[in-house]
Amino acid sequence: MASDLLRLSAQHVWVDYDAEADVLYMSFRRPQRATRTVELDEDTLVRKDGQTVVGVTILNASTRGPGGIVRRAPRTKHRRRTGCVR
């Protein structure tokens, strides 16, 4: 499964972070379409369409790794952040 992630040829990565749920969503194609989900560990889910990885979901994102994958922002009216990385 990790080798699938290393071979990604996505030109765009859509990133959504839900601060209230502390979940980071990364999608490698739009619309997000997955035929199955594979659990890598208790906090990492890989979404696949057939054999192609179409996204990754990271639970408890602010606590993953040293300093977390994302930093929790102060609570605001808008809790969801979305962006596209090229």
VODREN-781471 format. One record per atom (N, C-alpha, C, CB): residue number from 1; residue in three letters; chain; x negated, y negated, z. Coordinates in steps of 0.001 Angstrom, whole numbers, always signed. Glycine has a CB too. Example, Ala and Ser with C-alpha at 12.3 -4.5 7.8 and 13.67 -1.06 7.14 Angstrom:
REM residues 2
nunu drenlum vexro x y z
1 ala A -13190 +5690 +7800 $
1 ala A -12300 +4500 +7800 $
1 ala A -13200 +3300 +7800 $
1 ala A -11308 +4473 +9046 $
2 ser A -12850 +2250 +7080 $
2 ser A -13670 +1060 +7140 $
2 ser A -12900 -30 +7870 $
2 ser A -14084 +598 +5725 $
***
This chain:
REM residues 86
nunu drenlum vexro x y z
1 met A -820 +1190 +0 $
1 met A +0 +0 +0 $
1 met A -869 -1260 +0 $
1 met A +936 +6 +1205 $
2 ala A -1915 -1301 +807 $
2 ala A -2792 -2469 +824 $
2 ala A -3420 -2678 -541 $
2 ala A -3883 -2314 +1891 $
3 ser A -3717 -1593 -1248 $
3 ser A -4298 -1732 -2584 $
3 ser A -3304 -2377 -3539 $
3 ser A -4742 -366 -3126 $
4 asp A -2000 -2136 -3354 $
4 asp A -977 -2802 -4168 $
4 asp A -1033 -4308 -3962 $
4 asp A +430 -2270 -3821 $
5 leu A -1223 -4738 -2729 $
5 leu A -1286 -6168 -2435 $
5 leu A -2527 -6806 -3037 $
5 leu A -1262 -6401 -931 $
6 leu A -3627 -6076 -3068 $
6 leu A -4865 -6621 -3619 $
6 leu A -4814 -6769 -5132 $
6 leu A -6028 -5743 -3238 $
7 arg A -3942 -6015 -5811 $
7 arg A -3858 -6061 -7270 $
7 arg A -2773 -7009 -7771 $
7 arg A -3603 -4676 -7811 $
8 leu A -2228 -7845 -6920 $
8 leu A -1165 -8749 -7348 $
8 leu A -1658 -9671 -8451 $
8 leu A -645 -9570 -6163 $
9 ser A -825 -9863 -9451 $
9 ser A -1185 -10778 -10531 $
9 ser A -167 -11910 -10619 $
9 ser A -1273 -10028 -11878 $
10 ala A +427 -12263 -9507 $
10 ala A +1444 -13313 -9484 $
10 ala A +812 -14667 -9789 $
10 ala A +2158 -13349 -8117 $
11 gln A +1480 -15435 -10639 $
11 gln A +1009 -16780 -10941 $
11 gln A +1569 -17786 -9947 $
11 gln A +1394 -17175 -12364 $
12 his A +2693 -17445 -9331 $
12 his A +3328 -18306 -8343 $
12 his A +3628 -17482 -7098 $
12 his A +4625 -18953 -8909 $
13 val A +3558 -18137 -5963 $
13 val A +3973 -17512 -4716 $
13 val A +4929 -18482 -4039 $
13 val A +2741 -17164 -3791 $
14 trp A +6150 -18025 -3790 $
14 trp A +7125 -18830 -3077 $
14 trp A +7023 -18472 -1611 $
14 trp A +8570 -18604 -3620 $
15 val A +6928 -19490 -765 $
15 val A +6765 -19274 +665 $
15 val A +7910 -19955 +1393 $
15 val A +5394 -19808 +1162 $
16 asp A +8604 -19184 +2220 $
16 asp A +9677 -19705 +3064 $
16 asp A +9338 -19348 +4500 $
16 asp A +11081 -19129 +2646 $
17 tyr A +9449 -20318 +5393 $
17 tyr A +9219 -20047 +6811 $
17 tyr A +10459 -20443 +7588 $
17 tyr A +7968 -20808 +7340 $
18 asp A +11003 -19508 +8340 $
18 asp A +12150 -19756 +9204 $
18 asp A +11608 -19907 +10623 $
18 asp A +13224 -18593 +9107 $
19 ala A +11499 -21150 +11094 $
19 ala A +10895 -21422 +12395 $
19 ala A +11735 -20865 +13537 $
19 ala A +10700 -22917 +12580 $
20 glu A +13036 -20902 +13394 $
20 glu A +13900 -20401 +14467 $
20 glu A +13699 -18899 +14676 $
20 glu A +15380 -20698 +14149 $
21 ala A +13576 -18153 +13584 $
21 ala A +13368 -16703 +13666 $
21 ala A +11886 -16341 +13706 $
21 ala A +14035 -16009 +12482 $
22 asp A +11002 -17303 +13419 $
22 asp A +9555 -17087 +13332 $
22 asp A +9223 -16002 +12305 $
22 asp A +8986 -16700 +14712 $
23 val A +9813 -16162 +11115 $
23 val A +9620 -15197 +10029 $
23 val A +9084 -15931 +8802 $
23 val A +10955 -14452 +9692 $
24 leu A +8014 -15388 +8219 $
24 leu A +7421 -15931 +7005 $
24 leu A +7768 -15003 +5848 $
24 leu A +5874 -16096 +7151 $
25 tyr A +8352 -15577 +4790 $
25 tyr A +8715 -14813 +3596 $
25 tyr A +7826 -15269 +2452 $
25 tyr A +10228 -14991 +3238 $
26 met A +7162 -14342 +1781 $
26 met A +6388 -14655 +584 $
26 met A +6974 -13842 -560 $
26 met A +4856 -14349 +782 $
27 ser A +7288 -14530 -1658 $
27 ser A +7866 -13847 -2815 $
27 ser A +6988 -14102 -4021 $
27 ser A +9321 -14320 -3084 $
28 phe A +6818 -13073 -4837 $
28 phe A +5944 -13159 -5997 $
28 phe A +6712 -13242 -7298 $
28 phe A +5023 -11984 -6034 $
29 arg A +8027 -13245 -7211 $
29 arg A +8860 -13472 -8390 $
29 arg A +10218 -13979 -7925 $
29 arg A +9010 -12168 -9244 $
30 arg A +10889 -14718 -8789 $
30 arg A +12249 -15186 -8535 $
30 arg A +13139 -14579 -9575 $
30 arg A +12348 -16736 -8553 $
31 pro A +14349 -14190 -9310 $
31 pro A +14921 -14137 -7968 $
31 pro A +14317 -12996 -7175 $
31 pro A +16441 -13987 -8033 $
32 gln A +14380 -13120 -5861 $
32 gln A +13843 -12064 -5006 $
32 gln A +14700 -10821 -5192 $
32 gln A +13811 -12505 -3503 $
33 arg A +14090 -9787 -5693 $
33 arg A +14826 -8558 -5970 $
33 arg A +13951 -7392 -5545 $
33 arg A +15224 -8450 -7484 $
34 ala A +14458 -6612 -4620 $
34 ala A +13686 -5463 -4154 $
34 ala A +14582 -4237 -4138 $
34 ala A +13087 -5723 -2746 $
35 thr A +14027 -3117 -4567 $
35 thr A +14777 -1866 -4528 $
35 thr A +14474 -1085 -3263 $
35 thr A +14463 -1019 -5751 $
36 arg A +13353 -1434 -2607 $
36 arg A +13045 -783 -1331 $
36 arg A +12083 -1648 -533 $
36 arg A +12444 +627 -1559 $
37 thr A +12048 -1377 +761 $
37 thr A +11163 -2090 +1670 $
37 thr A +10306 -1073 +2405 $
37 thr A +11968 -2970 +2670 $
38 val A +9006 -1351 +2465 $
38 val A +8058 -460 +3134 $
38 val A +7513 -1193 +4357 $
38 val A +6896 -21 +2166 $
39 glu A +7545 -544 +5518 $
39 glu A +7036 -1136 +6747 $
39 glu A +5556 -784 +6899 $
39 glu A +7851 -647 +7978 $
40 leu A +4688 -1817 +6831 $
40 leu A +3250 -1584 +7008 $
40 leu A +2895 -1437 +8476 $
40 leu A +2440 -2725 +6390 $
41 asp A +3479 -2292 +9301 $
41 asp A +3357 -2189 +10751 $
41 asp A +4634 -2781 +11324 $
41 asp A +2062 -2930 +11299 $
42 glu A +4707 -2919 +12636 $
42 glu A +5976 -3350 +13222 $
42 glu A +6375 -4770 +12836 $
42 glu A +5900 -3250 +14715 $
43 asp A +5451 -5568 +12322 $
43 asp A +5759 -6948 +11957 $
43 asp A +5551 -7279 +10485 $
43 asp A +4933 -7860 +12772 $
44 thr A +5184 -6317 +9652 $
44 thr A +4902 -6591 +8245 $
44 thr A +5708 -5669 +7349 $
44 thr A +3407 -6437 +7953 $
45 leu A +6530 -6280 +6488 $
45 leu A +7361 -5536 +5549 $
45 leu A +6961 -5913 +4131 $
45 leu A +8869 -5815 +5791 $
46 val A +6799 -4927 +3273 $
46 val A +6478 -5161 +1867 $
46 val A +7715 -4818 +1056 $
46 val A +5236 -4314 +1402 $
47 arg A +8173 -5785 +242 $
47 arg A +9348 -5575 -607 $
47 arg A +8872 -5186 -1999 $
47 arg A +10251 -6853 -660 $
48 lys A +9458 -4100 -2521 $
48 lys A +9039 -3582 -3824 $
48 lys A +10241 -3430 -4745 $
48 lys A +8313 -2231 -3667 $
49 asp A +9997 -3616 -6032 $
49 asp A +10955 -3313 -7092 $
49 asp A +10284 -2232 -7923 $
49 asp A +11340 -4605 -7966 $
50 gly A +10693 -992 -7721 $
50 gly A +9972 +126 -8329 $
50 gly A +8613 +223 -7673 $
50 gly A +9835 -49 -9873 $
51 gln A +7543 +190 -8456 $
51 gln A +6179 +241 -7923 $
51 gln A +5554 -1144 -7773 $
51 gln A +5307 +1095 -8820 $
52 thr A +6290 -2196 -8163 $
52 thr A +5766 -3557 -8134 $
52 thr A +6094 -4240 -6812 $
52 thr A +6328 -4371 -9302 $
53 val A +5086 -4819 -6167 $
53 val A +5306 -5592 -4948 $
53 val A +5903 -6935 -5352 $
53 val A +3972 -5781 -4136 $
54 val A +7095 -7253 -4820 $
54 val A +7748 -8516 -5154 $
54 val A +7748 -9494 -3984 $
54 val A +9170 -8259 -5604 $
55 gly A +7358 -9018 -2802 $
55 gly A +7315 -9926 -1670 $
55 gly A +6805 -9273 -406 $
55 gly A +8665 -10491 -1425 $
56 val A +6508 -10126 +564 $
56 val A +6053 -9684 +1876 $
56 val A +6807 -10501 +2915 $
56 val A +4494 -9843 +2038 $
57 thr A +7268 -9842 +3959 $
57 thr A +7927 -10506 +5077 $
57 thr A +7084 -10267 +6319 $
57 thr A +9394 -9986 +5275 $
58 ile A +6759 -11351 +7030 $
58 ile A +5943 -11237 +8235 $
58 ile A +6758 -11746 +9415 $
58 ile A +4603 -12031 +8093 $
59 leu A +7062 -10844 +10331 $
59 leu A +7796 -11182 +11546 $
59 leu A +6819 -11716 +12586 $
59 leu A +8568 -9950 +12095 $
60 asn A +7312 -12557 +13488 $
60 asn A +6461 -13138 +14544 $
60 asn A +5222 -13797 +13950 $
60 asn A +6041 -12054 +15557 $
61 ala A +5426 -14551 +12886 $
61 ala A +4315 -15121 +12118 $
61 ala A +3431 -16054 +12941 $
61 ala A +4852 -15869 +10927 $
62 ser A +4007 -16769 +13898 $
62 ser A +3196 -17722 +14668 $
62 ser A +2280 -17032 +15668 $
62 ser A +4096 -18696 +15400 $
63 thr A +2466 -15731 +15881 $
63 thr A +1630 -15016 +16843 $
63 thr A +651 -14063 +16170 $
63 thr A +2499 -14248 +17810 $
64 arg A +662 -14004 +14842 $
64 arg A -195 -13063 +14112 $
64 arg A -1578 -13652 +13905 $
64 arg A +429 -12695 +12758 $
65 gly A -2590 -12888 +14200 $
65 gly A -3964 -13322 +13972 $
65 gly A -4387 -14413 +14940 $
65 gly A -4125 -13810 +12552 $
66 pro A -5657 -14819 +14881 $
66 pro A -6121 -15888 +15765 $
66 pro A -5472 -17207 +15371 $
66 pro A -7660 -16010 +15720 $
67 gly A -4671 -17754 +16234 $
67 gly A -3991 -19009 +15938 $
67 gly A -2709 -18844 +15155 $
67 gly A -4899 -19901 +15190 $
68 gly A -2355 -17619 +14776 $
68 gly A -1114 -17382 +14044 $
68 gly A -1249 -17706 +12565 $
68 gly A +7 -18201 +14644 $
69 ile A -393 -17110 +11766 $
69 ile A -377 -17382 +10328 $
69 ile A +165 -18779 +10084 $
69 ile A +470 -16330 +9569 $
70 val A +1170 -19141 +10853 $
70 val A +1742 -20488 +10785 $
70 val A +1757 -21048 +12195 $
70 val A +3187 -20479 +10158 $
71 arg A +1740 -22348 +12281 $
71 arg A +1864 -22971 +13593 $
71 arg A +3300 -23395 +13777 $
71 arg A +901 -24181 +13748 $
72 arg A +3800 -23169 +14954 $
72 arg A +5167 -23589 +15224 $
72 arg A +5222 -25110 +15252 $
72 arg A +5680 -22992 +16561 $
73 ala A +6141 -25653 +14500 $
73 ala A +6352 -27092 +14489 $
73 ala A +7349 -27436 +15591 $
73 ala A +6859 -27582 +13093 $
74 pro A +7315 -28667 +16069 $
74 pro A +8330 -29062 +17044 $
74 pro A +9716 -28876 +16434 $
74 pro A +8123 -30535 +17498 $
75 arg A +10676 -28542 +17260 $
75 arg A +12034 -28322 +16756 $
75 arg A +12581 -29600 +16138 $
75 arg A +12965 -27836 +17885 $
76 thr A +13101 -29467 +14946 $
76 thr A +13716 -30588 +14250 $
76 thr A +15060 -30129 +13722 $
76 thr A +12808 -31117 +13098 $
77 lys A +15781 -31047 +13121 $
77 lys A +17080 -30707 +12551 $
77 lys A +16924 -29665 +11446 $
77 lys A +17775 -31965 +12005 $
78 his A +15851 -29781 +10655 $
78 his A +15604 -28850 +9555 $
78 his A +14516 -27877 +9983 $
78 his A +15195 -29607 +8249 $
79 arg A +14877 -26624 +10137 $
79 arg A +13926 -25640 +10649 $
79 arg A +13293 -24795 +9561 $
79 arg A +14604 -24746 +11635 $
80 arg A +13833 -24832 +8369 $
80 arg A +13330 -23952 +7322 $
80 arg A +12441 -24747 +6376 $
80 arg A +14497 -23288 +6548 $
81 arg A +11265 -24235 +6124 $
81 arg A +10341 -24883 +5190 $
81 arg A +10168 -23982 +3992 $
81 arg A +8968 -25189 +5857 $
82 thr A +10156 -24571 +2823 $
82 thr A +10033 -23803 +1593 $
82 thr A +9001 -24469 +703 $
82 thr A +11397 -23682 +867 $
83 gly A +8243 -23662 -16 $
83 gly A +7278 -24229 -941 $
83 gly A +6840 -23213 -1961 $
83 gly A +6083 -24763 -198 $
84 cys A +6237 -23701 -3020 $
84 cys A +5695 -22834 -4068 $
84 cys A +4213 -23128 -4175 $
84 cys A +6422 -23054 -5448 $
85 val A +3407 -22091 -4135 $
85 val A +1960 -22233 -4231 $
85 val A +1523 -21688 -5574 $
85 val A +1231 -21501 -3062 $
86 arg A +734 -22443 -6312 $
86 arg A +240 -21981 -7614 $
86 arg A -1209 -21628 -7518 $
86 arg A +448 -23038 -8694 $
***
